[in-house]
Amino acid sequence: MRRSKIGGQGVLEGVMMRAPSVCGIAVRKQSGEIVYEKEGIVPITQKNKFYKLPVIRGVVSFVDLLGFGVKTMTKAAKMYDDSSDQYEPSKIEKYVAKKTGKNAMDVAMGFAVVLAVAFAVGIFFILPSVLANIVRPYVSSSVLMNLIEGGIRLFIFIIYILSITLIKDIKRVFRYHGAEHKTINCYEHEEELTVQNVQKYGTLHPRCGTSYLLLVMVISILLFSLLGWSASWLERIGLRLLLLPAVAGIAYEFLKFAAAGESLFFRIIRWPGMMLQKLTTAEPDDGMVEVAILAFTAALDEKDAAELDEMAKKFSRAREAPCEPETA
């Protein structure tokens, strides 16, 4: 079995695959045609030796991947629907772009990242702390208070995932997420990337971002338990925000460690994350797998443009409408 450094994500009617130096995105348009883009990338950890240090690399990689993920989702939407190119930046975005010398679209994506981070911090860190403080008069142990807060945080996280699975478009993104995992699993088991071969494999993968997010939740419980429970709401939240980069970095290192082996020990420690992936992945149809194979092949960077074009043409076909999995 070979290990790869390729990861990815499901996007709107498509898949993004990212290798250390190449990114491939493939999307199936409404007509059934598959379009793809391939571009070179420079990982943020390669820009400074300091960024390669353990834990530090986890922090900078998390920030980098968050921004890259927003950029990828935006690009995939444009590839799927050309009319989305007509986006008009707001006056604030234009002003910031002018002052910073950045592209207005890059500024817009920067705002999107900031809003996403603010939402995540509010829902998964501030809200649990506020709710946990309700029972403070009845709990004397600061360790127990932190465990209660962590339990609330984990509960909100799982409820959030369950809630978004009710959205039709998100359901399809999760099926493309499953296609992404199946394709990587097939490659790592050294089989040829055909639809038939890929479909034999499962939709779970030890290096999935879902597992990473669960690790962030669990490690935050452990680290925050060392802080005590301040009566000041601002102090309590401030300390958690200060520790958040450390939590992200440690979770990154633990994910790499847990994905490194196939012994019973490694399988046990990554089991919770793999089970959570059952909520964020679903079985793809053959058309979704075709898209994932093309994106992976582009990221693998072993075929030239003509070969990728031929593969896209081969996989493209007319279709009536997105179909949902059959239910009994």
C-alpha positions in Angstrom: 0.0 0.0 0.0 1.4 3.4 -1.0 0.9 6.7 0.9 0.0 9.8 -1.0 0.1 13.5 0.1 -3.0 14.3 -2.0 -6.1 15.5 -0.2 -9.2 17.3 -1.3 -12.8 18.3 -0.8 -16.2 18.1 -2.4 -17.4 21.3 -4.1 -20.5 22.3 -6.0 -21.0 19.5 -8.5 -17.3 18.6 -8.4 -14.1 17.7 -6.6 -10.9 19.5 -5.7 -7.7 17.5 -5.3 -4.6 19.1 -3.9 -1.1 17.7 -4.1 1.9 19.5 -2.5 2.6 21.6 -5.6 -0.4 21.1 -7.9 -4.2 21.5 -7.5 -6.8 20.0 -9.8 -10.5 20.9 -9.8 -13.1 19.1 -11.9 -16.8 20.1 -12.2 -19.7 18.6 -14.1 -21.7 21.3 -15.7 -25.5 21.2 -16.0 -25.1 20.0 -19.6 -23.1 16.9 -18.4 -19.8 18.3 -19.7 -16.9 18.0 -17.3 -14.6 21.0 -17.1 -11.4 21.1 -15.1 -8.6 23.5 -14.1 -5.1 22.7 -13.0 -2.7 25.1 -11.4 0.6 25.1 -9.5 0.6 26.1 -5.9 3.2 26.9 -3.3 2.4 25.5 0.2 2.6 28.1 2.9 4.9 25.9 4.8 7.5 26.2 2.0 7.6 30.0 2.3 9.4 30.1 5.7 11.5 27.5 7.6 9.7 28.5 10.8 6.4 27.4 9.3 7.8 23.8 9.0 8.2 23.4 12.8 5.9 20.8 14.4 2.6 22.4 15.7 3.5 25.7 13.9 3.0 23.9 10.6 -0.5 22.8 11.7 -1.5 26.3 12.6 -0.3 27.9 9.3 -1.6 25.0 7.2 -5.1 25.3 8.8 -5.2 29.0 8.0 -3.9 28.4 4.4 -6.4 25.6 3.8 -9.3 27.6 5.1 -8.5 30.4 2.6 -7.8 28.0 -0.2 -11.1 26.2 0.5 -13.1 29.4 0.1 -11.2 30.2 -3.1 -11.9 26.7 -4.4 -15.6 26.8 -3.7 -15.8 30.2 -5.5 -13.9 28.9 -8.5 -16.0 25.7 -8.7 -19.2 27.8 -8.7 -17.9 29.8 -11.6 -16.9 26.6 -13.5 -20.4 25.2 -13.0 -22.3 28.3 -13.9 -20.5 30.9 -16.1 -23.0 33.6 -15.1 -21.5 33.7 -11.6 -18.5 35.6 -13.2 -20.8 38.6 -13.1 -20.2 39.1 -9.3 -19.8 42.8 -8.5 -17.5 43.6 -5.5 -19.1 45.9 -2.8 -17.8 49.4 -2.2 -16.0 48.3 0.9 -14.3 45.5 -1.0 -13.3 47.9 -3.8 -11.9 50.4 -1.2 -9.8 47.7 0.6 -8.6 46.4 -2.7 -7.5 49.9 -3.7 -5.7 50.5 -0.4 -4.0 47.2 -0.3 -3.2 46.8 -4.0 -5.0 43.4 -4.0 -7.5 42.1 -6.5 -11.1 42.9 -5.5 -12.1 39.2 -5.7 -9.3 38.2 -3.4 -10.4 40.8 -0.9 -14.0 39.5 -1.2 -12.7 36.0 -0.4 -10.7 37.4 2.5 -13.8 38.8 3.9 -15.5 35.4 3.5 -12.7 33.7 5.4 -13.0 36.2 8.2 -16.7 35.8 8.4 -16.4 32.0 8.4 -13.9 32.1 11.2 -16.0 34.5 13.2 -19.1 32.3 12.8 -17.1 29.2 13.8 -15.7 30.9 16.9 -19.1 32.3 17.9 -21.0 29.0 17.5 -18.4 26.5 18.7 -16.5 28.5 21.4 -18.4 31.5 22.6 -21.9 29.9 22.7 -20.7 26.7 24.6 -19.0 28.9 27.2 -22.1 31.0 27.7 -24.4 27.9 28.0 -22.0 26.1 30.4 -21.9 29.1 32.7 -25.6 28.7 33.4 -24.8 25.6 35.6 -21.8 27.3 37.3 -23.7 27.9 40.5 -24.3 24.2 40.9 -20.7 23.0 39.9 -17.7 23.7 42.1 -15.0 22.0 40.1 -13.4 24.1 37.3 -12.3 20.9 35.6 -15.9 19.6 35.5 -17.1 23.0 34.2 -14.6 22.8 31.3 -15.7 19.2 30.6 -19.4 20.4 30.5 -18.4 23.2 28.1 -16.5 20.8 25.9 -19.5 18.4 25.9 -21.8 21.2 24.8 -19.3 22.2 22.1 -19.2 18.7 20.7 -23.0 18.4 20.8 -23.4 21.7 18.9 -20.8 20.5 16.3 -22.6 17.2 15.7 -26.0 18.9 15.5 -24.6 21.4 13.0 -23.3 18.7 10.8 -26.7 16.8 11.0 -28.5 20.0 10.2 -26.6 20.9 7.0 -27.1 17.3 5.7 -30.7 18.3 5.3 -29.8 20.8 2.6 -30.1 19.2 -0.9 -27.0 20.8 -2.4 -24.9 19.9 0.7 -26.0 16.3 0.3 -24.6 16.3 -3.2 -21.3 17.9 -2.0 -21.1 15.1 0.6 -21.5 12.5 -2.2 -18.6 14.2 -4.1 -16.7 14.1 -0.8 -17.2 10.4 -0.8 -16.0 10.2 -4.4 -12.9 12.1 -3.4 -12.1 9.6 -0.6 -12.9 6.6 -2.7 -10.5 7.8 -5.4 -7.6 8.4 -3.0 -8.2 5.0 -1.3 -8.1 3.3 -4.7 -4.8 5.1 -5.6 -3.2 4.2 -2.3 -4.2 0.6 -2.8 -2.2 0.7 -6.0 -5.1 0.0 -8.3 -5.8 1.6 -11.7 -8.1 4.6 -11.4 -11.2 3.3 -13.2 -14.8 3.9 -12.1 -15.2 0.2 -11.4 -12.1 0.0 -9.2 -12.8 3.2 -7.3 -16.3 2.2 -6.5 -15.0 -0.9 -4.6 -13.5 1.3 -1.9 -15.1 3.0 1.1 -16.0 6.7 1.5 -13.9 7.1 4.7 -10.3 8.2 4.9 -8.0 8.7 8.0 -6.7 12.1 6.8 -10.1 13.7 6.3 -10.8 17.2 7.5 -13.8 16.0 9.4 -11.5 13.9 11.6 -9.3 16.9 12.0 -12.3 19.1 13.2 -13.3 16.4 15.7 -9.7 16.3 17.0 -9.8 20.1 17.5 -13.0 19.7 19.6 -11.5 16.9 21.8 -8.0 18.5 22.2 -9.7 21.9 23.1 -11.5 20.1 25.9 -8.2 18.8 27.3 -6.3 22.0 27.0 -9.1 24.3 28.2 -9.4 22.1 31.3 -6.0 23.4 32.4 -7.2 27.0 32.5 -9.6 26.9 35.3 -13.0 28.7 35.0 -12.7 32.4 35.2 -15.7 34.4 36.5 -15.0 37.0 33.8 -16.7 36.0 30.5 -14.2 38.1 28.5 -11.2 36.6 30.2 -12.5 33.1 29.7 -13.2 33.6 26.0 -9.9 35.5 25.5 -7.9 32.7 27.0 -9.6 30.1 24.7 -9.0 32.2 21.6 -5.3 32.6 22.6 -5.0 28.8 22.9 -6.9 28.1 19.7 -3.8 28.2 17.4 -2.1 25.7 19.7 -5.2 23.5 19.6 -5.2 23.6 15.8 -1.5 22.8 15.6 -1.7 19.8 18.0 -4.7 18.4 16.2 -2.8 18.6 12.9 0.1 16.7 14.4 -2.1 14.1 16.0 -4.0 13.6 12.7 -0.7 12.9 10.9 0.3 10.5 13.6 -3.0 8.6 13.6 -3.0 8.2 9.8 0.5 6.8 9.8 -0.2 3.2 10.5 -2.6 0.3 10.0 -2.1 -1.5 13.3 -5.0 -2.0 15.8 -3.6 0.8 17.9 -3.8 3.4 15.1 -7.2 2.1 14.0 -8.6 2.6 17.5 -7.3 6.2 17.9 -8.8 7.3 14.6 -12.0 5.4 14.9 -14.1 8.3 16.3 -13.1 10.5 13.4 -13.8 7.8 10.9 -17.3 7.3 12.4 -18.0 11.0 12.2 -17.1 10.9 8.5 -20.2 8.8 8.0 -22.2 12.0 8.3 -20.0 14.1 5.9 -19.6 11.5 3.2 -22.1 9.5 1.1 -22.0 7.0 -1.7 -21.4 8.7 -5.1 -22.8 7.7 -8.4 -20.4 6.7 -11.3 -20.6 10.2 -12.7 -19.3 11.7 -9.5 -16.5 9.2 -9.4 -15.5 10.2 -13.0 -15.2 13.8 -11.8 -13.1 12.8 -8.8 -10.8 10.7 -11.0 -10.2 13.6 -13.4 -9.4 16.0 -10.5 -7.1 13.5 -8.9 -5.3 12.8 -12.2 -4.8 16.6 -12.7 -3.3 17.0 -9.2 -1.1 13.9 -9.7 0.5 15.8 -12.6 1.6 12.8 -14.6 -0.5 13.5 -17.7 -0.2 16.5 -20.1 -3.1 18.8 -21.1 -4.0 16.8 -24.2 -4.4 13.6 -22.1 -6.5 15.4 -19.5 -8.7 17.0 -22.2 -9.3 13.6 -23.7 -10.2 12.2 -20.3 -12.6 15.1 -19.7 -14.2 14.5 -23.1 -14.5 10.7 -22.4 -16.3 11.3 -19.1 -18.5 14.1 -20.4 -22.0 13.2 -21.4 -25.5 14.6 -21.5 -27.6 14.2 -18.4 -31.1 15.2 -17.5 -30.8 16.3 -13.9 -28.9 15.5 -10.7 -30.4 12.3 -9.2 -30.6 11.4 -5.5 -29.7 8.0 -4.1 -32.6 5.5 -4.3 -34.4 4.8 -1.0 -36.4 1.8 -0.1 
